[in-house]
């Protein structure tokens, strides 16, 4: 099969990239599981956005400070400057961000110096993903295939010319002028993660196999507040940082508050780990029962229900939380247009490392990064010229992606990780 663009992954970055490709180009979107099985779909909090020109320096500084100034400053500036257009585009597509008589409502999360996050209840990722999927289904130039694995890239002289896919136990070559890796992060490699189990670093494995440059592989973010569970075989339910942004506090078993809840995630996570070691417990408590019951039900209906399903009533009592792997700031090294070290191969979303997040991601910058840089890829592709020859190549299908390669690399780069946290 031949397509103008092949996009691997159906999270927000993959979907938004596809929708911004010129309608004259044939696009194939594939995902190895169901189209909704992405971390984007699980995102609760919201999307950061530049409120006005006065907010620019603050937004940039908040992002740099949270990332311990290890960020790529040009990427951060690009993120902030193009954030407003991204939100306006989503609204035009039908995304229902919360509003009042004055316009968009902005909330606050950890390490933000002002309220600048737009959201839809506590299921922002689902709202955006569902909207984009609806638009994709209406786009005659886009084909979406579920349960379709990418088992290898097709390459020639350090240029990507497509991929080998596997569907229904049959392999097939897909030739494409441009290929985009939007395969997500690495959470499925961990026993203790808020990610979908199917997110297992596949894009990174492909990059390793083809000597594509990777970056910052030791930058792995631990989220402070995942709902505590003794069952290590299921995904940890995230308790959004926006709940702390709205006033919820962290306390220990003695009812004592031990940390400023709105500090950057790595600092809060470390404080919780220390408290857990001190008290010899596997959790601390998040207390929100002093907030209005009506407010909690309206603002955080998804969290309220999930807690009740686990036997906690967040409306009446503190809930048990503990840190869990959440996000990967490293990935395939890309420039401001998502270009990798291999010609005609792009990457976006959590798979890519734009340098935006530095050593620690600022809350609600992940969905924004996915939107801004996936659109930049689409814009670059739309402006590109030149013919592409789909034949005269002879490639053999190779073995499926080797997850162990990704794990071995993570262990080498991140010496604080040990064997016990990996499933494989």
C-alpha positions in Angstrom: 0.0 0.0 0.0 1.1 3.6 -0.6 0.3 6.7 1.2 1.6 10.2 1.3 1.9 10.2 5.1 2.0 7.3 7.6 1.3 8.3 11.2 1.9 5.6 13.9 -0.1 6.4 17.0 -3.6 7.7 17.6 -3.1 9.9 20.7 -3.6 13.7 20.4 -0.3 14.3 18.6 -1.0 11.7 15.9 -4.6 12.7 15.4 -4.0 16.4 15.3 -1.1 16.0 12.9 -3.3 14.0 10.6 -6.1 16.6 10.7 -3.7 19.4 9.8 -2.2 17.6 6.8 -3.4 19.1 3.4 -6.6 17.3 2.4 -5.1 16.5 -1.0 -2.7 14.0 0.7 -3.5 10.5 1.6 -2.9 9.8 5.3 -2.8 6.4 7.1 -3.2 6.4 10.9 -2.4 3.1 12.7 -2.5 2.0 16.3 -1.5 -1.4 17.7 -4.5 -1.5 20.0 -7.8 0.4 20.1 -7.9 4.0 18.9 -8.8 5.3 22.4 -5.9 3.4 24.1 -3.6 6.4 24.4 -2.3 8.3 27.4 -3.9 11.4 25.8 -7.3 9.9 26.4 -6.5 9.5 30.1 -5.3 13.1 30.6 -7.4 14.8 33.3 -6.0 18.3 34.2 -6.1 20.4 31.1 -4.0 22.4 28.6 -1.6 25.2 29.4 -2.1 28.3 27.3 -0.7 31.8 27.1 -3.4 34.1 28.5 -2.0 37.3 27.0 1.3 39.0 26.0 2.0 39.9 29.6 2.0 36.2 30.5 4.8 35.2 28.0 7.8 35.7 30.2 6.1 34.1 33.2 5.0 31.1 31.2 8.5 30.6 29.8 10.0 31.0 33.3 7.6 28.6 34.9 8.4 25.9 32.3 12.1 26.5 32.6 12.1 26.5 36.4 10.0 23.2 36.6 12.5 21.7 34.1 15.5 22.7 36.2 16.6 24.9 33.3 17.6 21.8 31.3 15.0 22.8 28.6 15.5 23.9 25.1 14.6 27.6 25.4 13.6 28.0 21.7 11.2 25.0 22.1 9.7 26.6 25.2 9.3 29.9 23.5 7.7 28.2 20.5 5.3 26.3 22.8 4.2 29.5 24.6 3.8 31.6 21.5 1.8 29.0 19.5 -0.4 27.9 22.4 -3.2 30.3 21.9 -3.7 29.3 18.3 -3.8 25.6 19.3 -6.6 26.2 21.8 -8.6 28.3 19.3 -8.2 25.6 16.7 -9.5 23.0 19.2 -12.5 25.1 20.0 -13.3 25.5 16.3 -13.2 21.7 16.0 -15.7 21.4 18.8 -13.7 20.9 22.0 -15.8 22.1 24.9 -13.5 23.9 27.3 -15.1 25.3 30.4 -16.5 28.8 30.0 -18.4 31.5 31.9 -19.9 34.8 30.8 -16.4 36.3 30.6 -15.0 33.5 28.3 -12.7 30.6 29.0 -12.2 29.6 32.6 -8.5 29.1 33.7 -7.4 26.9 36.5 -4.0 26.5 38.2 -1.7 23.5 38.8 1.6 22.9 40.5 4.5 25.3 39.7 2.4 27.6 37.6 2.6 31.2 38.8 -0.9 32.1 37.5 -4.1 30.4 36.4 -3.5 29.6 32.7 -4.9 26.1 32.2 -8.1 25.4 30.2 -10.0 22.2 30.8 -13.1 20.2 30.4 -14.3 18.9 33.8 -11.6 16.4 34.8 -11.6 14.5 31.5 -9.8 17.0 29.2 -7.9 14.4 27.3 -11.0 12.3 26.6 -12.8 15.4 25.4 -10.1 16.4 23.0 -9.4 12.9 21.8 -13.0 12.1 21.1 -13.4 15.4 19.2 -10.3 14.7 17.1 -11.4 11.1 16.4 -14.8 12.3 15.3 -13.1 14.7 12.9 -10.8 12.0 11.6 -13.8 9.8 10.8 -15.3 12.6 8.7 -12.0 13.2 6.7 -12.1 11.4 3.4 -8.3 11.6 3.0 -7.5 9.8 6.3 -7.7 6.0 6.9 -7.5 4.7 10.5 -6.5 1.1 11.2 -6.8 -0.3 14.8 -5.0 -3.4 16.1 -2.3 -2.8 13.6 1.3 -3.0 14.7 4.3 -1.3 13.2 7.0 -4.0 13.4 9.7 -2.1 11.5 10.6 0.9 9.5 11.4 0.7 5.8 14.6 2.7 5.1 17.1 3.5 2.4 20.3 5.5 2.8 19.1 6.9 6.2 15.8 7.9 4.7 12.5 6.5 5.9 10.3 5.3 3.1 7.5 3.7 5.1 7.0 0.8 7.5 6.2 -2.9 7.9 2.9 -3.4 9.6 1.3 -6.5 11.1 -2.5 -7.0 11.2 -4.4 -10.3 11.7 -1.1 -12.1 11.8 -0.2 -10.9 8.3 2.6 -8.5 7.5 2.5 -5.8 4.8 4.7 -3.1 3.5 3.4 0.5 3.7 5.3 2.9 1.5 5.0 6.6 2.4 6.7 9.9 1.5 6.7 10.9 5.2 6.4 8.8 8.4 5.5 10.2 11.8 6.2 8.3 15.0 3.6 9.3 17.7 3.7 6.0 19.7 3.6 7.5 23.2 5.9 7.0 26.2 7.2 4.1 28.3 4.7 3.6 31.1 3.7 0.1 30.1 7.2 -1.0 31.0 6.6 -0.2 34.7 4.7 -2.1 37.3 3.6 1.2 38.9 2.4 3.7 36.3 -0.6 5.9 35.4 -0.1 5.0 31.7 -2.0 2.6 29.4 -0.4 -0.9 29.6 0.1 -0.9 25.8 2.4 2.1 25.9 5.8 0.3 25.8 8.3 2.6 24.1 7.8 1.1 20.7 9.0 4.2 18.9 12.2 4.3 20.9 12.8 0.6 20.1 12.5 1.4 16.4 14.8 4.4 16.8 17.4 2.2 18.6 17.3 -0.4 15.8 17.9 2.2 13.1 20.5 4.3 15.0 18.1 7.3 15.2 19.4 9.8 17.7 17.7 9.7 21.2 17.9 12.3 23.9 17.5 12.6 27.7 16.6 9.0 28.3 17.0 9.4 32.1 14.3 12.1 32.3 11.4 10.1 33.7 8.7 11.8 35.6 7.1 10.4 38.7 3.6 11.9 39.5 3.1 12.5 43.2 -0.6 11.5 43.5 -1.8 8.3 42.0 -4.7 6.5 43.8 -3.1 3.9 46.1 -3.8 0.3 45.2 -2.4 -3.0 46.4 -3.0 -4.5 43.0 0.3 -4.0 41.1 -1.1 -5.6 37.9 -3.4 -2.8 36.9 -2.9 0.8 35.8 -2.8 3.3 38.6 -5.6 5.9 38.5 -4.2 9.4 38.4 -5.5 12.0 40.9 -5.1 15.1 38.8 -2.8 17.9 40.0 -5.7 20.2 39.3 -7.4 18.9 42.5 -4.5 20.3 44.5 -4.7 23.4 42.3 -8.2 23.8 43.6 -7.2 23.5 47.2 -6.7 19.8 48.2 -3.8 19.2 50.6 -1.4 16.4 51.3 -1.2 15.0 54.9 0.5 12.1 56.6 -1.0 9.4 58.8 -0.9 11.9 61.8 -3.0 14.4 59.8 0.0 16.7 59.4 0.6 18.7 56.2 4.2 18.2 55.1 4.8 19.9 51.8 3.6 22.8 49.6 1.3 20.8 47.2 1.9 23.2 44.3 5.6 22.8 44.0 7.0 21.0 40.9 6.1 17.4 40.6 9.6 16.0 41.3 9.8 17.9 44.5 6.4 16.9 45.8 7.1 13.2 44.8 10.4 13.2 46.7 8.6 14.7 49.8 6.0 12.0 49.6 8.7 9.2 49.3 10.5 10.6 52.4 7.2 10.7 54.3 6.4 7.1 53.3 9.8 6.0 54.5 9.4 7.9 57.8 6.0 6.5 58.6 6.7 3.0 57.2 3.5 3.2 55.0 3.0 2.8 51.3 1.0 5.9 50.9 0.1 9.3 52.3 -3.3 11.0 52.2 -4.9 13.6 49.9 -7.5 15.6 51.7 -10.3 17.4 49.8 -13.3 16.7 51.9 -13.3 20.3 53.2 -14.2 21.5 49.7 -17.8 21.8 48.7 -19.4 18.5 47.8 -21.3 20.2 44.9 -18.0 21.7 43.7 -16.2 18.4 43.8 -19.0 16.5 42.0 -19.2 19.1 39.2 -15.5 19.8 38.8 -14.1 16.3 39.3 -16.8 13.8 38.5 -14.4 11.3 37.1 -12.2 11.3 40.2 -15.1 11.1 42.6 -16.4 8.1 40.7 -13.0 6.4 40.5 -12.4 6.8 44.2 -15.8 5.4 45.1 -15.1 2.4 42.8 -11.9 1.8 44.9 -13.8 2.2 48.2 -12.9 5.8 49.0 -15.3 8.6 49.4 -13.3 11.7 48.6 -16.3 13.8 49.5 -16.2 12.6 53.1 -12.6 11.4 53.8 -9.0 11.7 52.8 -7.9 9.3 50.1 -4.7 7.2 50.0 -2.2 8.3 47.3 1.4 7.5 46.4 3.7 8.4 43.5 3.7 6.5 40.2 5.6 6.7 36.9 3.7 9.1 34.8 5.6 10.8 31.9 8.7 10.5 29.8 10.5 13.8 29.0 13.2 12.2 26.9 12.7 10.4 23.6 13.6 10.7 19.9 15.6 13.9 19.4 13.7 16.3 17.1 14.0 19.9 15.9 11.3 22.5 16.0 9.6 20.8 13.0 9.6 17.3 14.5 12.4 16.1 12.2 14.5 13.2 13.5 18.1 12.3 12.5 16.6 10.1 9.7 15.3 11.9 6.6 11.5 11.9 6.1 10.9 10.6 9.6 9.2 12.8 12.1 8.2 12.3 15.7 5.8 14.1 18.1 4.1 13.7 21.4 5.7 11.8 24.3 7.7 9.7 21.8 9.7 12.8 20.8 12.1 15.0 22.8 11.6 18.6 21.8 13.5 19.8 24.9 10.4 21.6 26.0 10.1 19.9 29.4 13.7 19.7 30.5 14.3 17.4 33.4 10.8 17.7 34.8 7.6 18.5 33.0 5.4 21.4 34.0 1.8 20.4 34.6 -0.5 20.5 31.6 2.3 21.2 29.1 2.1 17.7 27.7 -1.1 18.1 25.7 0.0 21.5 24.6 3.4 20.1 23.3 1.5 17.4 21.4 -0.7 20.0 19.7 1.9 22.6 18.9 4.6 20.4 17.5 2.4 17.9 15.6 0.9 20.9 13.8 4.4 22.1 13.0 5.1 18.7 11.4 2.0 19.0 9.3 2.9 22.5 8.3 6.3 21.4 7.2 5.0 18.4 5.3 2.3 20.6 3.6 5.0 23.0 2.4 7.4 20.3 1.2 7.9 19.7 -2.5 9.4 16.9 -4.6 8.3 13.5 -5.9 8.6 10.2 -4.1 9.3 6.9 -5.8 7.3 4.1 -4.2 8.8 1.2 -6.0 12.2 -0.2 -6.9 12.9 -1.2 -3.3 13.3 -4.7 -1.9 13.0 -5.1 1.8 12.5 -8.0 4.1 10.3 -8.0 7.1 12.3 -8.1 10.3 11.5 -9.4 13.8 8.9 -7.6 16.0 10.0 -4.7 18.3 12.3 -5.8 21.1 11.1 -4.2 24.3 14.2 -5.4 26.1 16.4 -3.0 24.1 14.4 -0.1 25.5 14.6 -1.4 29.0 18.3 -2.0 28.8 18.9 1.5 27.6 16.7 3.0 30.4 18.7 1.0 33.0 22.0 2.3 31.7 20.9 5.9 31.5 18.8 6.1 34.7 20.8 4.5 37.5 18.0 5.1 40.1 15.8 2.5 38.4 16.0 -1.1 39.5 14.7 -4.4 38.1 11.8 -4.6 40.5 9.8 -1.8 38.7 9.9 -3.5 35.3 7.4 -6.0 34.2 9.5 -7.7 31.6 
